[in-house]
Amino acid sequence: MQNDKPMQIRTSIIVPAYNEEEGLPVTLGKLRKVLDESYEVIVVDDGSTDLTPEIARRSACRFFRHEVNRGKGEALRTGIKHALGRNVIWIDADDTYPAEIIPEMVEALEEYDVVVGSRAYGYENIPRFNRFGNWIFRTMIKVLYGFKAHDPCTGLYGVRKAYLDKMGLSSKRFAIEPEISIKSSRMQLKTLDMPLHYRPRIGETKLNAIEVGFEDLRTILGLIFWRGKGKGLEHAANAAAE
């Protein structure tokens, strides 16, 4: 999974993890089966108090650790900062998303700027309250920002790194995906919606649906006037095409 020649790395896979000692080895095992030497895997441990750091260190991947829990958004931003690939894909560590579609996502990123792994199937595996919240936020992001993909809050997402670097990401916790969805729409990035089957998670959830809901709402409303960075977007487009 780890490649010692950075120039050969095409895609960086980021796995943010917080107390995922049950799900992380399963997720890494599935990644190992579908990835070749053109990928690197980056595990960012977000202050776990279980065996997650030890599991990550024993794996053939790059590893970064936050000493305290700072949130999924912070973990993802750490991974993006250190990513060597031209493409960045992230996947949750709890085995809810199918790692086997990642090669298809990478292939799609040759034509598209963004690939969204939308939870079109297995929706019953999402708690009912979360499903309702996702529907509200999906509708808001579509109406306010014109985001066309089905699932702006998904945990399996792929973006050209050059564009991520220009987004000025600031979300600390679970609003990171809505932020990226909104900014990619504002930047008019070419987006592919890739349906997937969402599975039951391994281990206990760490998500507080009410707190996440308020954070998502603040993010969605707070980005209404965000328009990107002008010439920086043109530079990002040129870098992404290289």
C-alpha positions as a printed NumPy array, in Angstrom:
array([[  0.   ,   0.   ,   0.   ],
       [  2.895,   2.397,   0.701],
       [  5.048,   3.545,  -2.201],
       [  8.598,   4.78 ,  -1.571],
       [  8.709,   6.734,  -4.852],
       [  6.471,   9.802,  -4.453],
       [  6.583,  10.639,  -8.161],
       [  4.737,   7.408,  -8.915],
       [  1.888,   8.128,  -6.522],
       [ -1.261,   8.964,  -8.431],
       [ -3.828,   8.927,  -5.644],
       [ -3.76 ,   9.522,  -1.893],
       [ -6.355,   7.64 ,   0.162],
       [ -7.053,   9.33 ,   3.5  ],
       [ -8.63 ,   7.366,   6.351],
       [ -9.554,   9.652,   9.274],
       [-10.039,   7.544,  12.402],
       [-11.182,   8.121,  15.961],
       [-11.492,   5.084,  18.262],
       [-11.954,   2.715,  15.313],
       [ -9.97 ,  -0.284,  16.565],
       [-12.692,  -2.626,  15.268],
       [-13.361,  -1.1  ,  11.879],
       [ -9.928,   0.213,  10.88 ],
       [ -8.202,  -3.166,  10.295],
       [-11.148,  -4.308,   8.181],
       [-11.092,  -1.11 ,   6.123],
       [ -7.319,  -1.247,   5.619],
       [ -7.525,  -4.911,   4.653],
       [-10.096,  -4.155,   1.973],
       [ -8.039,  -1.234,   0.677],
       [ -4.991,  -3.488,   0.446],
       [ -6.889,  -5.862,  -1.829],
       [ -7.858,  -3.229,  -4.412],
       [ -4.928,  -0.783,  -4.444],
       [ -1.63 ,  -0.977,  -6.306],
       [  1.631,   0.966,  -6.113],
       [  0.099,   4.077,  -7.661],
       [ -1.723,   4.707,  -4.359],
       [ -0.66 ,   5.783,  -0.915],
       [ -2.812,   5.281,   2.172],
       [ -2.718,   7.918,   4.912],
       [ -4.295,   7.15 ,   8.285],
       [ -4.898,  10.193,  10.475],
       [ -5.66 ,   9.219,  14.053],
       [ -7.696,  11.939,  15.722],
       [ -6.71 ,  11.479,  19.358],
       [ -7.99 ,   7.925,  19.812],
       [ -7.883,   6.347,  23.264],
       [ -8.148,   2.746,  22.037],
       [ -5.819,   0.633,  19.855],
       [ -6.409,   2.63 ,  16.674],
       [ -2.902,   4.225,  16.657],
       [ -1.172,   0.869,  17.16 ],
       [ -3.201,  -0.72 ,  14.352],
       [ -2.331,   2.125,  12.006],
       [  1.388,   2.005,  12.871],
       [  1.518,  -1.728,  12.11 ],
       [ -0.053,  -1.2  ,   8.704],
       [  1.866,  -0.42 ,   5.536],
       [  0.625,   3.158,   5.361],
       [  1.624,   6.693,   6.249],
       [  0.458,   7.646,   9.719],
       [ -0.238,  10.968,  11.399],
       [ -1.677,  11.476,  14.86 ],
       [ -3.467,  14.27 ,  16.693],
       [ -2.674,  14.096,  20.388],
       [ -6.222,  15.199,  21.234],
       [ -9.512,  14.766,  19.41 ],
       [ -9.884,  17.715,  17.036],
       [-12.634,  16.497,  14.724],
       [-12.989,  14.763,  11.371],
       [-12.512,  17.991,   9.452],
       [ -9.181,  18.645,  11.159],
       [ -8.089,  15.04 ,  10.538],
       [ -9.003,  15.258,   6.88 ],
       [ -7.192,  18.564,   6.492],
       [ -4.065,  17.012,   8.032],
       [ -4.268,  14.201,   5.499],
       [ -4.766,  16.591,   2.581],
       [ -1.787,  18.676,   3.705],
       [  0.514,  15.648,   3.56 ],
       [ -1.013,  13.946,   0.498],
       [  1.386,  13.313,  -2.387],
       [ -1.123,  12.238,  -5.023],
       [ -2.785,  14.452,  -7.626],
       [ -6.088,  12.872,  -6.56 ],
       [ -7.338,  12.717,  -2.977],
       [ -9.992,  10.224,  -1.9  ],
       [-11.139,   9.77 ,   1.67 ],
       [-13.103,   6.95 ,   3.217],
       [-14.485,   6.424,   6.718],
       [-12.673,   3.859,   8.888],
       [-15.802,   1.976,  10.004],
       [-16.302,  -0.207,   6.873],
       [-19.574,   1.499,   5.917],
       [-18.307,   2.443,   2.443],
       [-17.176,  -0.015,  -0.273],
       [-13.421,   0.292,  -0.802],
       [-13.741,  -1.776,  -3.969],
       [-15.143,   1.157,  -5.97 ],
       [-12.092,   3.35 ,  -5.341],
       [-10.26 ,   2.282,  -8.547],
       [-13.395,   3.25 , -10.476],
       [-13.4  ,   6.621,  -8.718],
       [ -9.766,   7.197,  -9.679],
       [-10.524,   6.375, -13.296],
       [-13.424,   8.842, -13.202],
       [-11.128,  11.558, -11.818],
       [ -9.318,  11.542, -15.165],
       [-12.432,  13.16 , -16.628],
       [-14.109,  14.746, -13.588],
       [-12.836,  17.115, -10.905],
       [-15.003,  15.648,  -8.132],
       [-16.449,  12.158,  -7.6  ],
       [-19.142,  11.796,  -4.95 ],
       [-19.836,   8.328,  -3.533],
       [-23.559,   8.762,  -2.961],
       [-25.406,   6.505,  -0.514],
       [-28.141,   5.504,  -2.952],
       [-28.517,   1.978,  -1.542],
       [-28.427,   0.668,   2.011],
       [-29.985,   3.895,   3.262],
       [-31.794,   1.869,   5.917],
       [-28.397,   1.429,   7.611],
       [-28.35 ,   5.139,   8.449],
       [-30.263,   6.028,  11.657],
       [-33.664,   7.535,  10.886],
       [-32.91 ,  10.907,  12.484],
       [-29.683,  11.15 ,  10.468],
       [-31.556,  10.296,   7.269],
       [-33.979,  13.137,   7.921],
       [-31.136,  15.569,   8.566],
       [-29.307,  14.445,   5.43 ],
       [-32.446,  15.054,   3.369],
       [-32.821,  18.592,   4.757],
       [-29.178,  19.502,   4.153],
       [-29.105,  17.853,   0.723],
       [-32.117,  19.937,  -0.282],
       [-30.62 ,  23.158,   1.106],
       [-27.279,  22.633,  -0.642],
       [-29.024,  21.831,  -3.916],
       [-31.344,  24.86 ,  -3.748],
       [-28.831,  27.399,  -2.391],
       [-25.726,  26.285,  -4.249],
       [-26.839,  24.159,  -7.193],
       [-24.921,  21.074,  -6.042],
       [-26.135,  18.286,  -8.323],
       [-24.838,  15.106,  -6.679],
       [-27.239,  13.121,  -4.5  ],
       [-25.221,  12.995,  -1.272],
       [-23.214,  16.11 ,  -0.261],
       [-22.568,  14.655,   3.215],
       [-21.052,  11.32 ,   2.136],
       [-17.921,   9.872,   3.741],
       [-16.488,   8.527,   0.448],
       [-15.376,  11.408,  -1.707],
       [-12.741,  12.108,  -4.356],
       [-11.364,  15.493,  -5.461],
       [ -8.342,  16.7  ,  -7.398],
       [ -5.862,  17.895,  -4.775],
       [ -5.191,  21.166,  -6.605],
       [ -8.806,  22.178,  -6.034],
       [ -8.837,  21.128,  -2.376],
       [ -5.758,  23.283,  -1.814],
       [ -7.645,  26.311,  -3.163],
       [-10.8  ,  25.827,  -1.091],
       [ -9.416,  27.212,   2.171],
       [-11.163,  24.482,   4.157],
       [-12.048,  25.477,   7.714],
       [-14.586,  22.962,   9.099],
       [-13.296,  21.21 ,  12.184],
       [-15.741,  18.344,  12.477],
       [-18.361,  16.608,  10.331],
       [-19.323,  19.669,   8.281],
       [-16.189,  19.166,   6.182],
       [-18.056,  17.267,   3.446],
       [-20.882,  19.829,   3.121],
       [-18.212,  22.551,   2.969],
       [-16.381,  20.759,   0.152],
       [-19.649,  20.107,  -1.694],
       [-20.639,  23.774,  -1.505],
       [-17.233,  25.076,  -2.522],
       [-16.891,  22.628,  -5.409],
       [-20.266,  23.824,  -6.678],
       [-19.258,  27.484,  -6.315],
       [-16.047,  26.692,  -8.21 ],
       [-18.142,  25.026, -10.938],
       [-16.127,  21.824, -10.747],
       [-17.176,  18.968, -12.992],
       [-18.811,  16.459, -10.649],
       [-19.761,  12.79 , -11.05 ],
       [-22.372,  11.154,  -8.819],
       [-21.344,   7.514,  -8.187],
       [-24.057,   5.48 ,  -6.392],
       [-22.934,   3.001,  -3.745],
       [-24.353,   0.608,  -1.167],
       [-23.934,   1.881,   2.398],
       [-23.276,  -0.845,   4.988],
       [-23.833,  -1.073,   8.755],
       [-20.863,   0.353,  10.627],
       [-18.402,  -1.745,  12.615],
       [-18.161,  -0.523,  16.204],
       [-20.051,   2.226,  17.991],
       [-20.837,   5.562,  16.375],
       [-19.077,   8.675,  17.688],
       [-21.461,  11.031,  15.942],
       [-23.817,  13.245,  17.931],
       [-26.544,  13.846,  15.356],
       [-27.874,  17.041,  16.963],
       [-24.443,  18.673,  17.278],
       [-23.539,  17.635,  13.739],
       [-26.846,  18.969,  12.463],
       [-26.279,  22.43 ,  13.941],
       [-22.706,  22.489,  12.647],
       [-23.856,  21.53 ,   9.141],
       [-26.55 ,  24.202,   9.235],
       [-24.055,  26.911,  10.262],
       [-21.714,  25.835,   7.481],
       [-24.42 ,  25.75 ,   4.811],
       [-25.719,  29.214,   5.684],
       [-22.284,  30.667,   6.401],
       [-20.937,  30.004,   2.904],
       [-23.639,  31.866,   0.985],
       [-21.231,  34.665,   0.065],
       [-18.208,  32.425,  -0.616],
       [-17.062,  32.769,  -4.22 ],
       [-13.584,  31.285,  -4.269],
       [-10.338,  33.064,  -4.975],
       [-10.596,  34.308,  -8.536],
       [ -7.311,  33.773, -10.345],
       [ -6.444,  31.052,  -7.862],
       [ -9.129,  28.874,  -9.416],
       [ -7.568,  29.202, -12.854],
       [ -4.211,  28.214, -11.362],
       [ -5.836,  25.226,  -9.664],
       [ -7.403,  24.124, -12.937],
       [ -4.024,  24.241, -14.658],
       [ -2.385,  22.302, -11.822],
       [ -5.147,  19.684, -11.82 ],
       [ -4.696,  19.139, -15.545],
       [ -0.972,  18.415, -15.25 ]])
